[in-house]
Amino acid sequence: MDSKLIRISSFLGAAFTACTLLIACGGGGNGTVFADAIWQVRCPPGLAGCSSPGDAHNVFGFDSEENDITSGGQPGLVRTTCTIDPIGDGDVAIAFSVQIAGATLAVRNAVVTDGGGAIQGTACQVTITDDSVTYVGRCGGSAPSDTQPCQLSNITMDPRADDGPTLQTSLLCTRITSPSDPTIFIRNVERGVGSPRGTPAPVRLIHCPGI
């Protein structure tokens, strides 16, 4: 087991032990949803007027609790939501959001088969808020394009993961725009923080209801 998985196991174990002793866990939103996500909003190569990337965001913590800065995360309160809703014919619609320090990474209407897999249909939507600007674009399983700027990798859902039921995916957006001014606010969303350009942003959610 690598060092990060050991940290997750230790962190989750200590937290759930405390919850057991207290009988119930407090906190808003889903209470015990744990987010592990890294992303950064960057300038597309050659975009005039865009010279510096946004802040790097590294979330490693429970909803409604302070982020774990020992893993390289930024200080701030973590806000995480996650829902998995059956929509018939063996499919589910997934929505989640991770928020810290005014920045948000959110996905809604990600339709997959029950148990995970590739994104189906055209309803999937990504919303990114960074530096007080909100970017919105369609998402799907194929490579980013003009009509679908964001690619969401196959979603895996493991109800028997070591750290608890886990949803995992990654996100890559190319030239996603802001409705406030789509000619000026054009950005990429990727892992960032020292990774090669085009590296997808990893997202892991533990104890998302419905897995």
C-alpha positions as CSV (number, residue, x, y, z in Angstrom):
1,M,0.0,0.0,0.0
2,D,1.5,3.4,-1.0
3,S,1.9,6.3,1.4
4,K,-1.1,8.2,0.2
5,L,-3.4,5.2,0.7
6,I,-1.9,4.7,4.2
7,R,-2.7,8.4,5.0
8,I,-6.3,8.0,3.7
9,S,-6.8,4.8,5.8
10,S,-5.3,6.4,8.9
11,F,-7.3,9.6,8.5
12,L,-10.6,7.9,7.8
13,G,-10.0,5.4,10.6
14,A,-9.4,8.0,13.2
15,A,-12.4,10.1,12.1
16,F,-14.8,7.2,12.0
17,T,-13.6,6.0,15.4
18,A,-14.3,9.5,16.8
19,C,-17.8,9.4,15.2
20,T,-18.5,6.0,16.7
21,L,-17.5,7.3,20.2
22,L,-19.8,10.3,19.7
23,I,-22.6,8.1,18.4
24,A,-23.2,10.5,15.4
25,C,-21.1,12.6,13.0
26,G,-21.8,16.2,12.7
27,G,-21.3,18.5,9.7
28,G,-23.4,19.8,6.9
29,G,-24.0,18.4,3.4
30,N,-23.5,14.6,3.4
31,G,-21.6,14.8,6.7
32,T,-19.1,11.9,6.1
33,V,-18.3,12.2,2.4
34,F,-14.5,12.4,2.0
35,A,-13.0,14.2,-1.0
36,D,-9.6,13.6,-2.5
37,A,-9.2,15.9,-5.6
38,I,-6.5,18.0,-7.3
39,W,-7.2,20.5,-10.0
40,Q,-6.0,23.8,-11.5
41,V,-7.5,26.3,-14.0
42,R,-4.9,27.1,-16.7
43,C,-4.5,29.3,-19.7
44,P,-4.8,27.5,-23.0
45,P,-1.6,27.8,-25.0
46,G,-1.4,31.0,-27.0
47,L,-4.5,32.6,-25.5
48,A,-4.0,36.4,-25.7
49,G,-4.5,38.2,-22.4
50,C,-4.1,35.1,-20.2
51,S,-0.6,35.0,-18.7
52,S,-0.9,33.1,-15.4
53,P,-2.7,30.0,-14.1
54,G,-5.3,30.0,-11.3
55,D,-4.4,28.7,-7.8
56,A,-3.7,25.0,-7.5
57,H,-6.4,23.2,-5.5
58,N,-5.7,20.1,-3.5
59,V,-8.6,18.8,-1.4
60,F,-8.1,16.0,1.1
61,G,-10.8,16.0,3.7
62,F,-14.4,15.5,4.9
63,D,-17.3,17.6,4.0
64,S,-17.8,20.6,6.4
65,E,-14.3,20.1,8.0
66,E,-11.0,21.8,7.5
67,N,-8.8,20.6,4.7
68,D,-5.8,18.4,5.6
69,I,-2.9,20.6,4.8
70,T,-0.3,17.9,5.8
71,S,-1.0,16.3,2.4
72,G,-0.2,19.4,0.5
73,G,-3.7,20.9,0.5
74,Q,-4.5,24.5,0.9
75,P,-6.1,25.8,4.1
76,G,-9.9,26.1,4.1
77,L,-13.2,24.5,4.8
78,V,-14.1,21.6,2.5
79,R,-17.6,21.4,1.1
80,T,-18.5,18.3,-0.8
81,T,-21.7,16.9,-2.1
82,C,-22.4,13.6,-4.0
83,T,-25.5,11.9,-5.2
84,I,-26.2,8.8,-7.2
85,D,-29.8,8.5,-8.4
86,P,-31.4,5.6,-10.3
87,I,-33.1,6.8,-13.5
88,G,-34.3,3.4,-14.9
89,D,-33.1,0.8,-17.3
90,G,-30.1,0.0,-15.0
91,D,-28.7,3.5,-15.3
92,V,-27.8,6.1,-12.6
93,A,-27.3,9.9,-12.8
94,I,-24.3,11.1,-10.8
95,A,-23.7,14.6,-9.4
96,F,-20.9,15.8,-7.2
97,S,-19.1,19.0,-6.2
98,V,-15.9,19.8,-4.3
99,Q,-15.4,23.3,-3.0
100,I,-12.6,25.0,-1.1
101,A,-11.5,28.6,-0.7
102,G,-14.1,30.0,-3.2
103,A,-13.1,27.4,-5.9
104,T,-15.6,24.7,-7.1
105,L,-15.3,21.7,-9.3
106,A,-18.8,20.3,-10.0
107,V,-20.3,17.7,-12.3
108,R,-24.0,16.9,-12.8
109,N,-26.1,14.6,-14.9
110,A,-23.2,12.2,-15.5
111,V,-25.2,9.1,-16.6
112,V,-23.6,5.7,-16.4
113,T,-24.7,2.1,-15.9
114,D,-25.4,1.1,-12.3
115,G,-21.9,0.2,-11.0
116,G,-20.0,2.7,-13.2
117,G,-18.6,2.9,-16.7
118,A,-18.4,5.4,-19.6
119,I,-20.6,8.5,-19.6
120,Q,-23.7,8.1,-21.7
121,G,-25.8,10.7,-23.5
122,T,-25.3,14.5,-23.7
123,A,-26.7,15.7,-20.4
124,C,-23.4,15.7,-18.5
125,Q,-22.3,19.2,-17.4
126,V,-19.2,20.6,-15.7
127,T,-19.2,23.8,-13.7
128,I,-15.9,25.3,-12.5
129,T,-15.6,28.4,-10.3
130,D,-12.2,30.0,-10.0
131,D,-11.1,33.5,-9.1
132,S,-14.8,34.6,-9.0
133,V,-15.4,33.4,-12.6
134,T,-17.7,30.5,-13.4
135,Y,-17.0,28.3,-16.4
136,V,-19.6,25.9,-17.8
137,G,-19.4,23.2,-20.4
138,R,-20.7,19.8,-21.5
139,C,-18.9,16.6,-20.5
140,G,-18.6,13.2,-21.9
141,G,-16.4,10.2,-22.3
142,S,-14.7,11.3,-25.6
143,A,-11.8,13.6,-26.0
144,P,-12.5,17.4,-25.4
145,S,-13.9,19.2,-28.5
146,D,-15.6,22.5,-29.3
147,T,-19.0,21.1,-28.5
148,Q,-17.9,19.0,-25.5
149,P,-15.0,20.8,-23.8
150,C,-14.7,18.4,-20.9
151,Q,-13.8,14.7,-20.8
152,L,-14.9,12.7,-17.8
153,S,-13.1,9.3,-17.6
154,N,-14.9,6.1,-16.9
155,I,-16.5,6.3,-13.5
156,T,-15.7,3.5,-11.1
157,M,-17.7,2.7,-8.1
158,D,-16.4,0.2,-5.6
159,P,-18.7,-0.6,-2.6
160,R,-16.0,-2.8,-1.0
161,A,-12.9,-0.5,-1.3
162,D,-10.6,-0.6,1.7
163,D,-11.4,3.0,2.8
164,G,-15.2,2.6,2.3
165,P,-17.5,2.8,-0.8
166,T,-15.6,4.8,-3.4
167,L,-16.4,6.7,-6.5
168,Q,-13.4,7.6,-8.7
169,T,-13.0,9.5,-12.0
170,S,-10.8,12.2,-13.6
171,L,-11.6,15.4,-15.5
172,L,-9.9,17.2,-18.3
173,C,-11.4,20.4,-19.9
174,T,-10.0,22.2,-22.9
175,R,-11.1,25.7,-23.7
176,I,-14.1,25.7,-21.4
177,T,-15.8,29.1,-21.4
178,S,-17.6,31.4,-19.0
179,P,-21.2,32.4,-19.9
180,S,-20.3,35.9,-18.6
181,D,-17.9,36.5,-21.5
182,P,-17.1,33.4,-23.6
183,T,-14.7,35.3,-25.8
184,I,-12.4,36.4,-22.9
185,F,-12.8,33.8,-20.2
186,I,-11.5,30.6,-21.9
187,R,-9.6,28.1,-19.8
188,N,-8.3,24.6,-19.4
189,V,-9.0,22.5,-16.3
190,E,-6.5,19.8,-15.5
191,R,-4.4,18.4,-12.7
192,G,-1.8,21.1,-12.9
193,V,0.5,21.6,-9.9
194,G,3.7,20.5,-11.8
195,S,2.1,17.8,-13.9
196,P,2.5,17.8,-17.7
197,R,-0.1,19.8,-19.7
198,G,-3.2,17.8,-20.4
199,T,-3.0,15.6,-17.3
200,P,-6.5,15.0,-16.1
201,A,-7.6,16.2,-12.6
202,P,-8.2,13.1,-10.3
203,V,-11.3,13.0,-8.2
204,R,-12.0,10.4,-5.5
205,L,-15.1,10.5,-3.3
206,I,-15.4,8.1,-0.4
207,H,-18.8,7.3,1.2
208,C,-20.8,8.9,-1.5
209,P,-24.5,7.8,-0.8
210,G,-25.8,5.2,-3.3
211,I,-22.6,3.3,-4.0
